[in-house]
């Protein structure tokens, strides 16, 4: 008993500072429910310590709160879906979409097939340079001319007043032409580098022109493999997987079918009724009505873009890569964990980041352009491409997408230093919710308001 009194007097009420942990104190709160295992705990059950939700407690296990937030979000959106169903009934009709595509989108198929002309022209120019029929400088200028016509040709067809292209077909066609332009630029640049450096390395089927031997890479098969492969950067030999995994293909195909139906359901059941309630475009609305419509569109638009990301960047690209046995499947990074907007842009599309770093950023640095200016030029090009691909098919060039991306750049420059860690990740998600995806939806909304009175036009 004397030893117990001595322990009580010396250790029970020791001067521990708030946040300090004694030998038996655990910062995760696990000691709160522990059973007393000594006589000391029966006499002394208090010690100096902070509440768990205080910043000084160093408590970090919030899994229960995260589960509560998820359940609350599910219940909230379940209420929205139920209210939507009560008001509008069941509007999802996939066959209507298929019929619309089969009936109206043949002109876009012809436009996409016409892109082969530019691909063949690029191959012929490379062969002429390889045989020495034209100089490298002349060939480079002809390539740039070919790329300029490639980018202007679909725009001229789409913007014609009597064009029979549907909105979806025009959007798909211009996206394919834009991707083709990036690929062909990489194709001519990489082949020019190979010729300049006279590359001779294991695994690269290229020989020096001085040896008199012919290279075997300038073939239609090599070019079209690159055009179909899920990459924007050309090289002579791509890494290949040993075989095609049938189960993997079927899983990706099932994902594409299910996610496509889910996207159609969101558009028809959720976004369509919101558009039909509108009488004016966003430019003609008063400020309160505009904010109301934007807030209503945030949730369905966000879900739509998340599904679109998984559908394209994971399911479609992996399906294409597996079918072609393309080995490099690093299509995206963990952008959802990004704590800065710069990291988010880099991880969202690894394919475009590789292309821009290889063909824009690095050449600019070699020309002694400062790194920050080079990054700015690359970012401006990406913003202009986003505006171009969306605005031209919708006949709505208001520069909203471009300006919002510039606004995000200013946010990253001036507020990035203050928002780091979890706060930075929250800022990234806020910009994703209220940024370019929402601007794209406003373009689609105004296009619908402008053309919904015309015959044979539908939102879906």
Secondary structure, 3 states (H helix, E strand, C coil): CHHHHHHHHHHHCCCCCCCCCCCCCCCCCHHHHCCCCCHHHHHCCCCCCCCCCCHHHCCCCCHHHHHHHHHHHHHHHHHHHHHHHHHHCCCCCHHHHHHHHHHHCHHHHHHHHCCHHHHHHHHHHHHHHHCCCCCHHHHHHHHHHHHHHHHHHHHHHHCCCCCCCCHHHHHHHHHHHHHHHHHHHHHHHHHHHHHHHCCCCCCCCCCCHHHCCCCCCCCHHHHHHHHHCCCCCCCCCCCECCCCCHHHHHHHHHHHHHHHHHHHHHHHHHHHHHHHCCCCCHHHCCHHHHHHHHHHHHHHHHHHHHHHHHHHHHHHHHHHHHHCCECCCCCCCCHHHCCCHHHHHHHHCHHHHHHHHHHHHHHHHHCCCCHHHHHHHHHHHHHHHHHHHHHHHHCCCCCHHHHHHHHHHHHHHHHCCCCCHHHHHHHHHHHHHHCHHHHHHHHHHHHHHHHCCCCCCCCC
